[in-house]
């Protein structure tokens, strides 16, 4: 082959096709995230105005923007709304919508990373017993312990219960030193049933007046949302998201198998332990704030993969945003279907998640 031919072959192309494809995917992902952020902002404003007492989005926006301006400048805007509208929007519905977004994003993220490290498409904090462990820990505090360390008592107890449940499930699912995905799901269901039985027993043996209030909390709901309760789930969600996204490449490798991940220099065991601790913390805090809301972590990651693929660097942000939007609108339906009563959000997500679970089982 002549020198000119060699030079032609060795000269890099000015615009390789794979570079163009990567740029197109990156632009598409950025556009999708931007659309989801816009949809989330619109959902918050619209959802705050929906309820037994409807409030126009324009009034809702004025109240929210006035509070932001007052927080930044210290000056209150002139009121173009009634005192009742202000109380409904700012003191009742807005904290509830924010909590719904935080819980939806947190549970969806937990489901996505559990499906990755267990390599099981049906992994979910509800099905793996993590939610049940958090519920048991919270029930013990509510009925028997009380707020011994202040407002953090309930999240700490729920985290301890979630972590204990995860450790039990993992110990049962391990076989010959390796994690078996089929045994994982079965052990998760068994542990979940056992822990929920213990929680129900404590409810039966405890004060019946307190048990009736706990029962609604166990069904899942956002009606107890208050501004002073939002800091803990917001901090935990932010920290968990940062930690999990920094481990996105490792999660991609683990999805290909433990041997592949090990050859790439990833400490699979330490990665799993780190992910399980973060997942337990996030689940415990979210359950402590909203009660037992299941199947969000099962459905949303699969929907996100349809849009962005299996790369966790792209999937985790999309999963968090989709989870937040999903739970906000499920809560809107829950508080309007049988208004003025609230339908427990956990009932609605369980119905949707059960149908999704059946579809996923039939498909795979």
C-alpha positions as CSV (number, residue, x, y, z in Angstrom):
1,X,0.0,0.0,0.0
2,X,1.4,3.4,-0.9
3,X,2.3,6.1,1.6
4,X,-0.5,8.3,0.4
5,X,-3.0,5.4,1.1
6,X,-1.6,4.9,4.6
7,X,-1.9,8.6,5.3
8,X,-5.5,8.7,4.1
9,X,-6.4,5.8,6.3
10,X,-4.6,7.1,9.4
11,X,-6.0,10.6,9.1
12,X,-8.9,11.0,11.5
13,X,-12.3,11.9,10.0
14,X,-13.4,15.5,10.7
15,X,-16.9,14.3,12.0
16,X,-17.0,10.6,12.9
17,X,-20.5,9.1,13.0
18,X,-20.1,7.9,16.6
19,X,-19.3,11.5,17.7
20,X,-22.4,12.8,16.0
21,X,-24.5,10.1,17.6
22,X,-23.1,10.8,21.1
23,X,-23.7,14.5,20.6
24,X,-27.3,13.8,19.5
25,X,-27.9,11.5,22.6
26,X,-26.4,14.1,24.9
27,X,-28.6,16.9,23.4
28,X,-31.7,14.6,23.6
29,X,-31.0,13.8,27.2
30,X,-30.4,17.5,28.2
31,X,-33.7,18.4,26.4
32,X,-35.6,15.6,28.2
33,X,-34.2,16.7,31.6
34,X,-35.2,20.3,30.8
35,X,-38.7,19.2,29.8
36,X,-39.1,17.1,33.0
37,X,-37.9,20.1,35.2
38,X,-40.5,22.3,33.4
39,X,-43.2,19.7,33.8
40,X,-42.3,19.4,37.5
41,X,-42.6,23.1,38.1
42,X,-45.9,23.3,36.3
43,X,-47.1,20.3,38.2
44,X,-46.3,21.9,41.5
45,X,-48.2,25.1,40.7
46,X,-51.2,23.4,39.2
47,X,-51.4,20.7,41.9
48,X,-51.4,23.2,44.7
49,X,-54.5,24.7,43.3
50,X,-56.5,21.5,42.9
51,X,-58.6,20.3,45.8
52,X,-62.0,20.6,47.5
53,X,-61.5,24.4,47.4
54,X,-60.1,25.1,43.9
55,X,-57.7,28.0,43.5
56,X,-56.7,29.4,40.1
57,X,-53.1,28.8,39.0
58,X,-52.6,32.6,38.7
59,X,-53.5,33.1,42.4
60,X,-51.4,30.2,43.4
61,X,-48.4,31.6,41.5
62,X,-48.8,35.0,43.0
63,X,-48.8,33.6,46.5
64,X,-45.8,31.4,45.9
65,X,-43.8,34.2,44.2
66,X,-44.7,36.6,46.9
67,X,-43.3,34.3,49.5
68,X,-40.1,33.9,47.6
69,X,-39.8,37.6,47.2
70,X,-40.4,38.1,50.9
71,X,-37.8,35.5,51.8
72,X,-35.2,37.2,49.5
73,X,-35.9,40.8,50.3
74,X,-37.8,40.8,53.6
75,X,-40.7,42.8,52.1
76,X,-44.2,41.4,51.8
77,X,-46.1,42.0,48.6
78,X,-49.5,43.6,48.6
79,X,-52.1,40.9,49.1
80,X,-54.3,40.1,46.0
81,X,-55.8,37.1,47.7
82,X,-57.9,36.2,50.7
83,X,-56.5,34.9,54.0
84,X,-58.2,31.6,53.4
85,X,-56.5,31.2,50.0
86,X,-53.2,32.0,51.6
87,X,-53.6,29.4,54.3
88,X,-54.7,26.7,51.9
89,X,-51.9,27.3,49.4
90,X,-48.9,28.1,51.6
91,X,-49.6,26.3,54.9
92,X,-51.5,23.2,53.7
93,X,-51.1,22.3,50.0
94,X,-47.7,23.5,49.1
95,X,-45.8,21.6,51.9
96,X,-47.9,18.5,50.9
97,X,-46.9,18.8,47.2
98,X,-43.3,19.4,48.1
99,X,-43.3,16.3,50.3
100,X,-44.9,14.3,47.6
101,X,-42.1,15.3,45.2
102,X,-39.4,14.5,47.7
103,X,-40.9,11.1,48.6
104,X,-41.6,10.2,44.9
105,X,-38.1,11.1,43.9
106,X,-36.5,9.3,46.8
107,X,-38.4,6.0,46.4
108,X,-37.9,6.0,42.7
109,X,-34.1,6.4,43.1
110,X,-34.0,3.6,45.7
111,X,-35.8,1.3,43.4
112,X,-33.4,2.1,40.5
113,X,-30.2,1.4,42.4
114,X,-31.7,-1.7,44.1
115,X,-32.5,-3.1,40.7
116,X,-28.9,-2.4,39.6
117,X,-27.0,-3.9,42.5
118,X,-29.3,-7.0,42.8
119,X,-29.6,-7.4,39.0
120,X,-33.3,-8.0,39.5
121,X,-35.9,-6.1,37.4
122,X,-38.5,-6.6,40.2
123,X,-36.4,-5.2,43.0
124,X,-38.2,-2.5,45.0
125,X,-38.0,-1.2,48.5
126,X,-41.6,-2.4,49.1
127,X,-41.0,-5.9,47.7
128,X,-37.6,-6.4,49.4
129,X,-39.0,-5.7,52.9
130,X,-37.2,-2.4,53.3
131,X,-40.5,-0.4,53.6
132,X,-41.9,-3.0,56.0
133,X,-38.8,-2.7,58.2
134,X,-39.1,1.1,58.2
135,X,-42.8,0.8,59.1
136,X,-42.1,-1.5,62.0
137,X,-39.4,0.9,63.4
138,X,-41.8,3.9,63.1
139,X,-44.7,2.0,64.7
140,X,-42.5,1.1,67.7
141,X,-41.6,4.8,68.2
142,X,-45.1,6.1,67.7
143,X,-46.8,3.6,70.1
144,X,-44.2,2.8,72.7
145,X,-41.1,5.1,72.7
146,X,-42.2,8.6,71.8
147,X,-39.9,11.4,70.5
148,X,-37.0,10.7,72.8
149,X,-34.5,12.6,70.6
150,X,-36.9,15.1,69.2
151,X,-38.1,15.4,65.6
152,X,-35.4,13.1,64.4
153,X,-36.7,10.1,66.5
154,X,-39.1,8.8,63.8
155,X,-36.7,9.0,60.9
156,X,-33.9,7.3,62.9
157,X,-36.2,4.5,64.0
158,X,-37.5,4.0,60.5
159,X,-33.9,3.9,59.1
160,X,-32.9,1.4,61.7
161,X,-35.8,-0.8,60.8
162,X,-35.1,-0.5,57.1
163,X,-31.4,-1.3,57.5
164,X,-32.2,-4.3,59.7
165,X,-34.7,-5.6,57.1
166,X,-32.2,-5.2,54.3
167,X,-29.5,-7.1,56.2
168,X,-31.9,-10.0,56.9
169,X,-33.0,-10.2,53.3
170,X,-29.4,-10.1,52.0
171,X,-28.3,-12.8,54.5
172,X,-31.1,-15.1,53.4
173,X,-30.6,-14.4,49.7
174,X,-26.8,-15.2,49.7
175,X,-25.9,-18.6,48.5
176,X,-22.3,-19.9,48.5
177,X,-21.1,-16.3,49.0
178,X,-22.9,-15.0,46.0
179,X,-26.2,-13.0,45.7
180,X,-29.0,-15.0,44.0
181,X,-31.6,-12.7,42.4
182,X,-34.4,-15.2,42.6
183,X,-33.8,-16.0,46.3
184,X,-33.5,-12.2,46.9
185,X,-37.1,-11.5,45.8
186,X,-38.5,-14.5,47.6
187,X,-36.7,-13.7,50.8
188,X,-37.8,-10.0,50.5
189,X,-41.4,-11.0,50.3
190,X,-41.1,-13.4,53.2
191,X,-39.3,-10.8,55.4
192,X,-41.9,-8.2,54.4
193,X,-44.8,-10.4,55.5
194,X,-43.1,-11.2,58.8
195,X,-42.3,-7.5,59.6
196,X,-45.7,-6.3,58.7
197,X,-47.2,-9.1,60.9
198,X,-45.1,-7.7,63.8
199,X,-46.2,-4.2,63.1
200,X,-49.9,-5.3,63.1
201,X,-49.4,-7.2,66.3
202,X,-48.0,-4.1,68.0
203,X,-50.9,-2.1,66.7
204,X,-53.3,-4.7,68.1
205,X,-51.6,-4.8,71.5
206,X,-51.1,-1.0,71.8
207,X,-53.5,1.8,72.7
208,X,-56.4,1.5,70.3
209,X,-56.9,5.3,70.0
210,X,-53.3,5.7,69.0
211,X,-53.5,2.6,66.7
212,X,-56.3,4.1,64.7
213,X,-54.2,7.1,63.8
214,X,-51.2,5.0,63.0
215,X,-53.3,2.8,60.7
216,X,-53.9,5.7,58.3
217,X,-50.2,6.5,58.4
218,X,-49.4,2.9,57.6
219,X,-51.6,3.1,54.5
220,X,-49.5,6.0,53.2
221,X,-50.4,9.6,53.0
222,X,-49.0,13.1,52.7
223,X,-51.6,14.9,54.9
224,X,-49.2,15.4,57.8
225,X,-46.8,17.5,55.7
226,X,-45.6,20.7,57.4
227,X,-42.8,23.1,56.6
228,X,-40.8,22.2,59.7
229,X,-40.8,18.5,58.6
230,X,-39.4,19.0,55.1
231,X,-35.8,19.7,55.9
232,X,-34.9,16.1,56.8
233,X,-36.2,14.4,53.7
234,X,-34.8,17.2,51.5
235,X,-31.3,16.9,53.0
236,X,-31.4,13.0,52.8
237,X,-32.6,13.0,49.2
238,X,-30.0,15.5,48.1
239,X,-27.2,13.7,49.8
240,X,-28.4,10.3,48.6
241,X,-28.8,11.5,45.0
242,X,-25.2,12.9,45.0
243,X,-23.8,9.7,46.4
244,X,-25.7,7.5,44.0
245,X,-24.9,9.5,40.9
246,X,-21.2,9.5,41.7
247,X,-21.5,5.7,41.7
248,X,-23.3,5.6,38.4
249,X,-20.4,4.1,36.4
250,X,-19.9,1.4,39.0
251,X,-23.7,0.6,38.9
252,X,-23.4,0.2,35.1
253,X,-20.6,-2.3,35.6
254,X,-22.4,-4.3,38.2
255,X,-25.4,-4.6,35.9
256,X,-23.1,-6.6,33.6
257,X,-22.2,-9.1,36.3
258,X,-20.0,-9.3,39.4
259,X,-17.1,-10.8,37.4
260,X,-17.1,-8.1,34.8
261,X,-17.3,-5.4,37.5
262,X,-14.4,-7.0,39.4
263,X,-12.2,-7.1,36.3
264,X,-12.9,-3.4,35.9
265,X,-11.5,-2.8,39.4
266,X,-14.7,-2.3,41.2
267,X,-15.1,-3.6,44.8
268,X,-18.5,-5.1,44.3
269,X,-19.2,-6.0,48.0
270,X,-18.3,-2.6,49.3
271,X,-20.4,-1.0,46.6
272,X,-23.4,-3.1,47.5
273,X,-23.0,-2.3,51.2
274,X,-22.7,1.4,50.5
275,X,-25.8,1.4,48.2
276,X,-27.8,-0.7,50.7
277,X,-27.0,1.7,53.6
278,X,-28.0,4.8,51.5
279,X,-31.1,3.0,50.2
280,X,-32.1,2.1,53.7
281,X,-31.6,5.6,55.0
282,X,-33.6,7.2,52.1
283,X,-36.4,4.6,52.5
284,X,-36.5,5.0,56.3
285,X,-36.8,8.8,56.1
286,X,-39.4,8.8,53.3
287,X,-41.5,6.2,55.1
288,X,-41.2,8.2,58.4
289,X,-42.6,11.3,56.6
290,X,-45.3,9.7,54.4
291,X,-46.0,6.2,55.7
292,X,-45.8,3.1,53.6
293,X,-46.1,4.0,49.9
294,X,-45.2,1.0,47.7
295,X,-44.4,0.2,44.1
296,X,-43.1,3.7,43.2
297,X,-39.6,2.2,43.1
298,X,-40.7,-0.6,40.9
299,X,-42.6,1.3,38.2
300,X,-40.6,4.5,37.7
301,X,-37.1,3.1,36.9
302,X,-38.6,1.0,34.2
303,X,-40.4,4.0,32.7
304,X,-37.2,6.0,32.9
305,X,-35.2,3.3,31.0
306,X,-37.7,3.6,28.2
307,X,-36.7,7.2,27.7
308,X,-33.0,7.3,28.5
309,X,-31.7,3.7,28.4
310,X,-29.9,1.8,31.1
311,X,-26.9,4.1,31.7
312,X,-27.3,5.3,35.3
313,X,-25.6,8.6,34.6
314,X,-28.6,9.5,32.5
315,X,-31.2,7.3,34.2
316,X,-30.9,8.5,37.8
317,X,-31.8,12.2,37.2
318,X,-34.7,11.2,34.9
319,X,-35.9,8.6,37.5
320,X,-35.9,11.2,40.3
321,X,-37.9,13.7,38.3
322,X,-40.4,11.2,37.0
323,X,-40.9,9.8,40.5
324,X,-41.6,13.3,41.9
325,X,-44.0,14.1,39.1
326,X,-45.8,10.8,39.4
327,X,-46.4,11.0,43.2
328,X,-47.5,14.6,43.0
329,X,-50.3,13.7,40.6
330,X,-51.2,10.5,42.4
331,X,-51.7,12.6,45.5
332,X,-53.8,15.0,43.6
333,X,-56.1,12.1,42.5
334,X,-56.1,10.7,46.1
335,X,-57.3,14.0,47.6
336,X,-60.0,14.7,45.0
337,X,-61.6,11.3,44.1
338,X,-63.5,11.1,47.4
339,X,-63.3,14.7,48.5
340,X,-63.5,16.1,51.2
341,X,-62.0,12.8,52.5
342,X,-58.4,11.8,51.6
343,X,-57.8,8.5,49.9
344,X,-54.5,7.1,51.3
345,X,-51.8,7.5,48.6
346,X,-50.4,4.1,49.4
347,X,-53.7,2.5,48.3
348,X,-53.5,4.3,44.9
349,X,-49.9,3.4,44.3
350,X,-50.5,-0.2,45.4
351,X,-53.3,-0.6,42.9
352,X,-51.2,0.9,40.0
353,X,-48.1,-1.0,41.1
354,X,-50.0,-4.3,41.3
355,X,-51.2,-3.9,37.7
356,X,-47.7,-2.9,36.6
357,X,-46.1,-5.9,38.4
358,X,-48.5,-8.2,36.6
359,X,-47.6,-6.6,33.2
360,X,-43.9,-6.9,34.0
361,X,-44.2,-10.5,35.0
362,X,-46.1,-11.4,31.8
363,X,-43.6,-9.5,29.7
364,X,-40.5,-11.1,31.2
